[in-house]
Amino acid sequence: MRMRLRLERQFSREQRTTVVYGVLSFALILVVLQLWLLTATMNAWLGGDTSVVWPALGVSVALFLLNLGLLRSLL
């Protein structure tokens, strides 16, 4: 049973490359989203709206953890 699972998990080089490119593309989208969030938050904060700072921090931390998990899955 254990050997069977091991054989099912082996992917070809092309399949692994496709998965890595997909994960990296998604990670890049999350980083761009984080940069946009930082820009929007700074714009609001400098305009005097301080109510968006803490929710934006929470979302940014969540995006960072999601990105960290995605990149760790590649190892």
C-alpha positions, 0 to 999 in steps of 0.5 A: 500500500505504501509503495503504491502511494509513492508511485502515484505521487511521482510526476514527470518533469513537465508536470512538476514544472507546470505546478511550480510555474502555477504556484509562483504565478499565484504567489506573484499575484498575491504579492502584487495584491499586497503592494496594492493594499499597502498603497491604498492603505497609505493613501487613506491614512495620509488622507486622515482615514485611520479606520482602514489601517488595522483591517489592512494589516490583518489582510496583509498578514493573511496574504503573507502567511498564504504566500509563505505556505504556497512557497513552502509547498514547493520544498 
